[in-house]
């Protein structure tokens, strides 16, 4: 038995490793470095493109529960992610270079996986998992479109700038985590009202990179909006979003500031930090002016500027079962962001499920359809729900899970609700495995 996996990103790498664990041969196709995407910078497998954070690792957080479920299901990349962890409070942030290097080495050493560095331009008529990602090449996207007989949908994703720590002015910046939870691992750049207004005026008046013709008319994904799009919604929008000052007290002054820019550690060496929530499509000269207007970053050395790119996803409700198997072809599965599950953690999780289910299919066994009470099950049922008339990408969140019953006096207790949902998920998964 042999399976072709298209794309060695997070989902494809996880799927390939899951198949190998079940003694199934895999040909893993990756077009990089022969052909790049415009967003990737290297050629390693499982490269993190946007942020270096997989979100919260707390089980009472929706993303944290998804990570816990992957551990229960035997996920490979989630183990590597924790091994490559860098400080980020309750969030699971990683050294992205170390992570992709380790995943690449694991795949290259695996006797059941053959990594093929070339673009696959046709969908094979043999068992296949398509995990080509949100930046699927135009040629393959056309093939997928013909197979699905559905128009692709598009949205934009944006990347935040990264700066060198040694260029940050700590006479103004300070380390802290919100409400002092966990390790003080974020760098915070405080602003008073005048400084914020100066920053805001630069932002809303800065020129943006011209979109290509094929990108015009596409939609942004709401949870990863460029900062300039957020700013266009009102002068205080950022102060209630990524620049929220609440819970971030500079102990040198004891004051809560008007606005705060947070930076998150981006590598194990603690030399690089990315600007949290600063995804942007501003021209690079404008980005430099904007970053340097932030107190503490006046002389920051920007090692990567923000960029914006088009992401592609299929109309999954018309195409997929909750098992990630296609309705049209039993030996074809999709995984990753191309399915409309948005986020790093979600990409790995769907690769995990697709890999397991392809193995189940090849062995003549019943496919694993996860319960809606689990986060991954809720995600896969959501994206395959034919009731969607206008399907848009989604990430893990409590709203897609069935509600739990709480005593009347506890109905507003969000933490208790999350704890009960997490416990229920674990019980359902362990019962079915």
N, C-alpha and C positions, 0 to 999 in steps of 0.2 A: 504494500500500500504506500502511496505517495501523495502528498498534498502540495499544491503551489500556494504560497502566501505572497500577495503583492503588497509591498511596502514594509520596510524594516524600521518603522517608527515605533511608538510605544505600543500600539495595539498589535501590529504585525509581529513584533519581537516577542511579546507575551504569548500570542497565539502559537508561534513556532515552537517556543519552549514547552508549552503545554502539550503539543502534539508529540514532541520528542520524548517527554516523560512517559508517554503511552506507547513508546516504541514505534512511532510512525515517522517515516522519512519525509523530510520537508525540503522543498526548493524555495528559498526565501529571496525574492527579487527586490532589489533596491537600485533606483536609477542614479542616486548620488554616488560618487562625485561626477560621473560623466555628464549628468544633467542636474542642475540645481533648481530650487524652487523660488528663489528670490527672498526667502525668509530664513532658510537654514544657512548656517555658516560653516559647518563641517561635514564630514562624510560618515561619522560613526552612527551606529544604530541608536534608536531611542533618544534622539536629540531633543532637548527642551528648547523651544524656540522663543516663547514669550516671556513668562515669569519663570522663576526657579522654584516656585512653591506649588505643592500639591494640596494646599489648603489645610484645614485643621486636622489634627490627629486625635482629637477628643471624640470619643464614641457618642457623646451627646450632641455632636455637630453632624449635620447630614453627610458632609464629605468624610468626616472621621468614621462614621458608621460604615460607609462604603469601603474604606480601607480595612476595617475590621472584618468585613465580609470576605474581602479578597484573601485575607490570611486564612480564614476558615476554609475557603475553596482551594487553597494551595497555590496562591499567586506567586510568581517568580520575581517580577519587577518590583513589587511592593517590598519584598525582602531587601533587594538591592538598594531601594530608595532609603530605607531606614539605615542601612550600612553607610550611605553617603550623606547622611543628614548633617546640616549646619544649623546653628542656633537661630531660632525664629519664634520664640515663645511657644505657644501651643500649636503653631503651624508646622507642617512637615516641609521644610525647605531643604534643598539639596545642593551639593556641589555638582552643577550640571555636567561639567566636563568629566569628572571622575565617574559619575553615574553612567553616562553613555559609553565611556571607555570600558567599564566593567561589563556592561550588557553586551557590547560588541565582542569582547574577549570570550564571554560565556557562549555566545552563538558560534563564533569561529572555532571553538574547541569542541563543540557538540558534534559527535559522530553521526547523528541523525539529521543534522541541518547542513545544507549546502547554501552558502550565501553567494548570490549571483549579482554582480554589480553591472546591471544593464536595465534599460527601460523595457518593460513589457507593454506592448502596444495593442495586444489583443487579449480578450478574455479567453483563457484556455477551456477546452471542453472536457477537462479532467477536474477532480475535486479541487476547489479553490476557495480561499478566503481573501476577499478584497479589503485591504486595510491601507489603501493608498493615501488616506489622509485628506484633510481639508484643502491641500494644495495639489490635488491630483492633476497630472499633466493633461493638457488639452486633448491629446490623442486618446489616452485611456478614458478620459471623461466622456468623449464622444462615443466610445464603445459601450460604456456603462449606460449612457443615455439611450442608445439604441436597444440595449438589452431590457432596460426597465420600461421603455416606451413612456417615460415621464420626463418632463422638463426638470432640470436641476434647479435647486434654489440656491441663492447666494447670500452671504452676509460678510461683513468686514471684521477682521481681527487686527488688533494693533499691539505693538511691542513698546515697552517702556525703555528709556535710556538707562545706562549703567555708568557709574562713576567710580574713580579710585578713592579708596578710603583716605589715603595719606594726603589727598588734596582737599579734604573737608576741614573747615575751620571749627574746631571744637571749643573755641571761645564762645561760639554761638550755638552750635549743635550739641545735643546731649543724648545719651543712651537711656532708653526707657521702653517698657511694654505697657500697653494700655491698662490702666487700673493696677499697675504693678503685678500683673498676672505672669507667672513664669519668670524666666530669665529676662533681664533688661537687654534684649538683643536687637532692638530697632534703633537706628539713628534718627533723631528727630530734629527738624529745623523749624524753629518757632517764628511766627510772624505777628507783628502788631497790625492794626487796621490800615495804616498808611502803606506798610510793606505789602500787605495782601492786595490792596487796590492797585498798586503799581504792577504787581505780578499779574493780576487779572487783566489789566489794560493791555499789557504786552501779549498775553495769551489770545485774547479775542481779536486783536488787530494783526496777528502774525499770519503771513501767507502759508498756505498749505500746498503740499505736493499735488500736482494735477493728476487726477485719476485717469487711468486708461479707458478707452472707449467701452471696452467690454465690462468694465467694473461699474460704470455709471448706472444708477438705478437700483443697485443692490442694497441690502439692508445691513445695519450694524446689529451685532448681538448685544442685547441690553446690558449684560453683566460685564462686558469688556469694552465699554464705549471709550473712544478717544477723549482725552481730557478736554480738548477744545469743544467737543460736542456737548459734554456735560456743562461746560462753562456757558454755552450758548443758551442754556435753560434759565439762567438767572445769576446775578452776581454772588449770591450766597449758596448756590448749589454745591460748589466744591467744599465749602465749610461744613456742610452736612453730609458729605461723601468722603472721598479719599483724603481730604485735608481737615477732617474733623478733629478739633483739639480736645474734645471731652476725654477725661481720664489720663491725659498726658501732662503731668506736672513736672516742670523743671525744678528739681530740688534745690538748685542754686538760688532760685528766686521765690519758689513756693507759689508761683502764679500759673494760672491756666491761660494760655495765649489765645489770640484771636483766630489763628489758623496754624496748622502744623503739617509740614511735609515729612512723611516717613520714608526711610530707606531700609531695605531688607538685605541681609547678607546674601551674596550670590555665589561664593565659592568657599571651600574649606580653609583656604589660607587667610580668609577675612580681609582680603585686599580689594574686593569689588562689592559694590552695593547697588541695587536697582531701586529706582524711585517708584514706590508703591502707588498704583492707580494712575500712573503717568503715561499710559499708552497714548501714542500720538502720531499724527500724520503731518505735523508741521515740517516745513523745510529746515534743513539741518542748521543753517545760520540762525534761524529764529529759535530753534530748540536751545542752541548755545546761549543766546541772549536770555531766554526764559529761565533756564537752569541757573545761570549766573545771577539772576535777580533774586534768588532764594537765599535768605540769610544763612550763612554757613557754607554755601556752595558758590561763593563769589569767584573763586579760582578753581573750581572743581574740574578735574581732568575727565572728560567724557570719553569713555572707551568704546561705547556703542550707542549710537543714536537710535531713537525710536523710528519704526517703520510701520506701514499699514499694508495689509495684503488681503486679497479676496479668499474667502474660505468657501468650499463647495460641499454640499451635503445632498443626499438623495431624499426623495419623498418616501421615507421609511414606512409610513402607515399603509401605503399602497404596495410596498415591495417586500417587507419582512414580517416573519413571525416573531413572537417574543423570544424565541430561541436564537435569533439572528440568522436563521436559515431563510433563504429567499423563497417566496411562494411559487415562483416560476420554475425553479431548478433546485432539486433536493440536495445536490452536491455543491452548492454555492452558498457561502455565508459572507456577510459584511461585518466589519468591526471598526471601532474608532470613531473619530469625529465625522467621518463621511456619513455615518448613520444618523447624525443629529444629536448625539450625546456630547455635550460641550464640556471640555476640561481635561486636564492631564489624567487625573484619577479615573475619570469616566472612560477615557480612551484605553487605559490599561485594563480596566474591569471588563469592558466589552471584548477586548482581545482575549482575555482569560476565558470568558464564556464561549466565544466562537471557537477557540481551540478545543475546549472540552467537548463541545457539541459536534464538531467535525469528527472527532475521534469516536464519539458515541455513534454517529451515523455510519462511519466506515465499519464499525464492529457490529452493526445490526442491532444496536441497543437503543432504548428510548432516549430521546433528547431531553436535556435538563431544562425544564421551564421553571424558572425561579418564582417563588411566591411574591405576590404584590406587596406582602408585608415586609419584604426585604428591600433595601435601597436599590440594589442592582435589578432585582425583579421589577420594582416599580418603574425604574428607568426604561427597561426593555419593553414592558407592557405599554408604557406611555408612548414611546416612539413607534410602536406597531399598532396603535389604536386607530382603526379606520374611521372613527368618529371625528378625527381632526380634519377640518376643512382647509385650514391655513396653517400647516405644520411649520414650526420654528424650533431651532435648537434649544436644548434644555440641559441643565446640569443637575446634580443631586440636590434635592431640597425636601423638606418635610411635607410640603404641600401635595406631593404626588403619592404619598403613602395613605392607606386607609386610616381614618382617625381612631384614636383609642378613647375609651370611656374613662372619664375622670369624675370624682365627686364634685358636686356643684361648687363647693368652696375652693376647689383646686383647678377649676377650668381655665384660669388665666396663668397657671403655673407652667411656663414654657419648658423649664428645665425638667420638671417631673414628667411632662408629656414626652420630651425627647428621650428620657431614661427608659420609659415604658416602651416606646417604639423600638429603641435599640435592643432591649431585652427580648421583645417579641420577635424581632428579626433573627436574632441569634438562635432562639428556640426553634423557629420554623426551618432555618437552614440546617441545623444539626439534626433535626428530625427526618429530613429528606435525604441526607447524605449517608 
